Amino acid sequence: MKRKLIFLILLIRGIAFAVLDDYTLKNKVEHNNIRALQELRVTTLDPIKLNDIYSKRAFIYIYETLFEIDDDGVIHKKLVSDYRYINSKNLYIKLRDNIKFQDGSLLTAKDVKYSLMRMKKKGALKEFYSNIQDIEVLNSSELIIRLNTEEKYLFKLLSHSMSSIIKEKDGKLFGTGEYQVKSFDKDQIVLSDNNKEKTFTIEKVFSTKERLLALFNENADIVYDINDYNIIKGKRLEIINEDKIEIKASDNIVTLALIFGKERELKFKKVIQSSIKDKTENILPPEIYGENFKVQEFNLSKDEMKLYVDSLKKENRKIELMILNTEEDRELAKKIESDLKNNGIEIKITPYQVDAFYYKLKNKDYDIALQHLVFNKKFPQISLGKVILYDIYDRNLYNSFSLIKAQLGIDKGLEKNNSTFIRDINNIFNKIPYIPIKHQALYILHNKEIGEEKIKK
């Protein structure tokens, strides 16, 4: 299992693109008390448990990483003052002086080793750290990261919030960021700056309309997780006023996809996929992964389709389509229902509130679900691993990547064999781990009065 995600990481090594940061207003906030609303709650403040974008937004304020990636994809030093490769498998790092954790203690090389090795052993996505063999502490400010093999994408990994450097003391985690936790309950986290002069609140408000209304009524300063559908509707309802509200593209793309809860044969998936008329041709968001990964269309004959549909009818029950109870998902589910009905497939649409939906999703307690798969432009490798492990919960998909093991060099030669690589990855996705319906950008809306960030579009 540890080696399989290495193959997953390599899936997109040959792809280059410009990236956008997830807009946080971190550097130029003019108000002392900022309230940000997002679709789902912050679930963890522990790097080893991080597997979602909603918690990651709090991490940016509390913790820091060794390196960071700017909006153009360029990697810069963060907690590091100097670094160099001793050879292809040994990275020397010197830390900045006088960096303090929120408990007042100084950052040391031992803290770096503890944080990264903790991720390697216990992290939710620990497979990404499997190439780190060990970390040698030279003194309080210098260390060497020793790798098993040459790793081209190490700096990206060390820039991700999972690689946040922490101090663990009496069961409590401290970071070196500008904010610390003031309070944290089920649906809201309040952060205060280290001088206790400013607060930044991140709150879960699942209803998109309620988030936009709060921004319109000046009860919120930032609203996350907004798509084109929401923006068009908000303008129609006149609750998005662009004279007062700025609309920024985030670095996240969401894919609305059908996923399968029960062990279904490939023929079932083919019939469902062939029945849906309006769907994307790209398995993965092309804005991130390019146009090479295509959905294979299965041209089933009418007789084949009828024969299989008749076998489904013998089950004597409708197939349940589980969805989130939102207006957009209900509309999309109705279109899917109509397409399937045209081919004689009866489904039952069951909307669930958010907590119940994700509980059933995690426990595979559904037939088919309309899931929201979130991919990140800045960290495409990690977000793809997160989608497979924690959005569609398909650990068996890892096994499929062993089919291309012979073609995957750790670093050299992959780009030269890109066409073969793409072909084999497409063959794996032809097993239909999910059916992508559409890809859509996510936006952040904010009150113009609280400050401006320069974001490249």
C-alpha positions, 0 to 999 in steps of 0.5 A: 500500500505504501508504494502504490501511492508513489505510482499515483503521484507519478500519474501527473508528473509530466503535467505543468500549469499555472496555479492559484492560491486558495484565497484567504486574505491572510496578508492584507486584512484591514478589519480586526474581526473577520468572519468567513463562511464555508460549506463544511466544518473544520474537522481537525487541527492535527496535520496527521488527520488532514484530508479536506480543504475546509480544515486546511483553511484554518491551518494556513493561519495556525501553522507554517511549512518549510516551503510555500508555493506562490500563485505562479507555482514557484516554491519559496523558503518559509521556515527555511533560511538555506537549503541544498542537495548534498546529492540526489537523495539527501537534502540539507536544510537550515532553519531561520533563526528565532522562530517561535511556537505559540507556546513561546518555545523556539523552533528546532530541527528536532521539531521538524523531524518529529513533525515529518516523521509523525506524518510518515507513520500516522498521516491520513495520506502517509503514503506520500511520505514513504520516500522519506527514509529518515531525517538526521538532526545535525544541530538545533537549526540544521538537518538532512532529509534522507530519501530512499530514491531521488524525489522530484516533487519533495518541495511540493510535499514540504509546502503542503499543510500536511507538512506543517511543523508542530510542537506537541506539548501535553496533548496540545499542538502549537504552530508558528503561524500568526494566529492561535486557537481561541475556541473550537466547537462543532461548526465554528473555530475562532482564531486570535492573532498572537497579540490578541488584537484580531480574530478570524472566525471560520464557520460552517454554513451549509446552505449556499443561499444563507452564506450569500445572504450573510455576505449581502447583509454584512454579517460575513466578510468572506464566503467560500465554496461558491460555483457558477450556478450559485453566482448566477442565481445570487445575481438573479436574486440580487444578493450579489452586488459586485459594487461591494463584493469581489469575486475571486477564483480559488485554486479548487475545482469540484467534480460532480460524479456518480460513485458506487457504494456496493460492489457492482459489476462493470456492466452495471456501471457501463449501462449507467454511464451510457444512459446519461446524456449530458456529462463531461468527457474528461475523467479528471478536471482538464484545468488541472490534469490536461485533456489526456484522461478521457471517459471511454464511451461504451456503445451498448446495443439496444438488445444488450441494454434491454437484456441487462435492464430486464435483469435489474428489474428482477431485483424488484426494487428501485436503485437509490440515488443518494444526494445532498439536499441542495437545490443544485444537486436535486436539479442534477439528480432529476436530469439523471433520473430522466436519462436513466428512465428513458432506458428503463432504469428506475431510480429513487432519489433520496436527499440527505442532510450533510452529516447523514450524507457523509456518514452513509458515504463513509460506510458505503451505505448506498447504491449510487451517490452524487458526490462532490470530488474536490481537486486542487490546482496547486497540489494535484498529486495530493488532491487526487490521492485524497479523492480516491481515499476519502471522497470515493473510499476506493482502496482497491483502486490502488491495486490497479496502479500496480498494472503500470509498475513496470513503466514507472521510473521513480523520476527519469524517463517518465516524460519520454514515455508519456503517451504510453503512461496516459494510455495505461492510466486511461485503461485503469479508469475504464473500470469506472471507479466513478462517472464524472458528470461535470467539472466546475470552478469554485470561487471565493466572494468577499466584502471589498472593504476588508482588503485586496489580494492580487490573484492571477486568473 
